[in-house]
């Protein structure tokens, strides 16, 4: 069973550090909550024999620093990692819930930051807050660290007077998002390895295998089959201009990426993604799960519905779907019901989901039902993702076999022609 190193806040405000055994990170968080501790940082890989000892001074031990540094490792040490941001959010929520003033809590955070980049960023936020700026506006000055959805949720918490609750919900949301993205990236490793293998095999065949056959075909008289001419031409281009071809692909990839980052390019890409056979439905359901979880979280924290909708729509990530949800927000502002207003966004919400939202809205259980819909959708996404990966694996193998078979047939056809000519 994995061992997790934790850092948590006790009821008296002191920091407790130690290790515990749990099957997964969510299980470790549950164990800490059962002990009456507010988790600040939970990192897998703690020492088995260590025991949790509270630190009255609140200063992190060296072992905790090394674990946090390994968890927040980044190729760019000047940037705040997602792990640093999650730890910051959870600890700030715990400190505010314990009655620590915001300014003092930010001082504690930048003094205990695990990386210089995080310490500098938290100190910058503290300076802006001390100068009279709201926490949300101070965070909005650093969009590379605090996403727009994050800032919008903090703004809603400050306006409603429940900033500690909203920050705790943000930390939980970040944990779930990280787990879901980890599942997606893990599931795509094997198909990507197969794709790279296919390109390597194809390159080796064209660069080293085909030229040996060209010497044989050069001594023969007569025209070669079209398929063989295509393969030989591709081999000549790759051997003579391989670096230029590679550079062209790199340049084209850079230009496409630059265009996709732009507003127009992103809309085109998002539209194509939604229309894709397998990727489209998965992307739409992923966006719906994020929207429902964010909306349910905010409504559960007593954020007004219209304000919660405005924040939640930014979490969707697809501008086409964001525009569709924006129309429903206008209807809600005019007095319409949420379930009915979402009926126009069929790409994001199915008829059954809208019916469940309508019933929950009438019964006053909208926040609970939205979280339940998000949980069910994420479970379905997990199964669908596994099925898609299971389909991608034989598809990649089929492509590899197709490439090799195409080249094999193209090289055998002239040999058969030579035998006929000899006879």
Secondary structure as the mmCIF struct_conf table of DSSP 4:
data_model
#
loop_
_struct_conf.conf_type_id
_struct_conf.id
_struct_conf.beg_label_comp_id
_struct_conf.beg_label_asym_id
_struct_conf.beg_label_seq_id
_struct_conf.end_label_comp_id
_struct_conf.end_label_asym_id
_struct_conf.end_label_seq_id
STRN STRN1 UNK A 3 UNK A 9
TURN_TY1_P TURN_TY1_P1 UNK A 11 UNK A 12
BEND BEND1 UNK A 13 UNK A 13
STRN STRN2 UNK A 15 UNK A 21
BEND BEND2 UNK A 23 UNK A 24
HELX_RH_AL_P HELX_RH_AL_P1 UNK A 25 UNK A 34
TURN_TY1_P TURN_TY1_P2 UNK A 35 UNK A 36
STRN STRN3 UNK A 38 UNK A 44
TURN_TY1_P TURN_TY1_P3 UNK A 48 UNK A 49
STRN STRN4 UNK A 53 UNK A 55
TURN_TY1_P TURN_TY1_P4 UNK A 56 UNK A 57
HELX_LH_PP_P HELX_LH_PP_P1 UNK A 59 UNK A 61
HELX_RH_AL_P HELX_RH_AL_P2 UNK A 62 UNK A 71
TURN_TY1_P TURN_TY1_P5 UNK A 72 UNK A 72
BEND BEND3 UNK A 75 UNK A 75
TURN_TY1_P TURN_TY1_P6 UNK A 77 UNK A 78
BEND BEND4 UNK A 79 UNK A 79
HELX_RH_AL_P HELX_RH_AL_P3 UNK A 82 UNK A 97
TURN_TY1_P TURN_TY1_P7 UNK A 98 UNK A 99
HELX_RH_AL_P HELX_RH_AL_P4 UNK A 102 UNK A 111
BEND BEND5 UNK A 112 UNK A 112
BEND BEND6 UNK A 114 UNK A 115
HELX_RH_AL_P HELX_RH_AL_P5 UNK A 116 UNK A 130
TURN_TY1_P TURN_TY1_P8 UNK A 131 UNK A 132
HELX_RH_AL_P HELX_RH_AL_P6 UNK A 135 UNK A 140
TURN_TY1_P TURN_TY1_P9 UNK A 141 UNK A 141
TURN_TY1_P TURN_TY1_P10 UNK A 143 UNK A 145
BEND BEND7 UNK A 146 UNK A 146
HELX_RH_AL_P HELX_RH_AL_P7 UNK A 148 UNK A 160
TURN_TY1_P TURN_TY1_P11 UNK A 161 UNK A 161
HELX_RH_AL_P HELX_RH_AL_P8 UNK A 163 UNK A 187
TURN_TY1_P TURN_TY1_P12 UNK A 188 UNK A 188
HELX_RH_AL_P HELX_RH_AL_P9 UNK A 189 UNK A 204
HELX_RH_PI_P HELX_RH_PI_P1 UNK A 205 UNK A 209
HELX_RH_AL_P HELX_RH_AL_P10 UNK A 210 UNK A 219
BEND BEND8 UNK A 220 UNK A 220
BEND BEND9 UNK A 222 UNK A 222
HELX_LH_PP_P HELX_LH_PP_P2 UNK A 223 UNK A 225
HELX_RH_AL_P HELX_RH_AL_P11 UNK A 226 UNK A 261
BEND BEND10 UNK A 262 UNK A 262
HELX_RH_AL_P HELX_RH_AL_P12 UNK A 263 UNK A 275
BEND BEND11 UNK A 276 UNK A 276
TURN_TY1_P TURN_TY1_P13 UNK A 277 UNK A 278
HELX_RH_AL_P HELX_RH_AL_P13 UNK A 279 UNK A 300
TURN_TY1_P TURN_TY1_P14 UNK A 301 UNK A 302
HELX_RH_AL_P HELX_RH_AL_P14 UNK A 305 UNK A 313
TURN_TY1_P TURN_TY1_P15 UNK A 314 UNK A 315
BEND BEND12 UNK A 316 UNK A 316
HELX_RH_AL_P HELX_RH_AL_P15 UNK A 319 UNK A 333
TURN_TY1_P TURN_TY1_P16 UNK A 334 UNK A 335
HELX_RH_AL_P HELX_RH_AL_P16 UNK A 338 UNK A 341
HELX_RH_3T_P HELX_RH_3T_P1 UNK A 342 UNK A 344
TURN_TY1_P TURN_TY1_P17 UNK A 346 UNK A 348
HELX_RH_AL_P HELX_RH_AL_P17 UNK A 351 UNK A 363
TURN_TY1_P TURN_TY1_P18 UNK A 364 UNK A 364
HELX_RH_AL_P HELX_RH_AL_P18 UNK A 366 UNK A 422
#
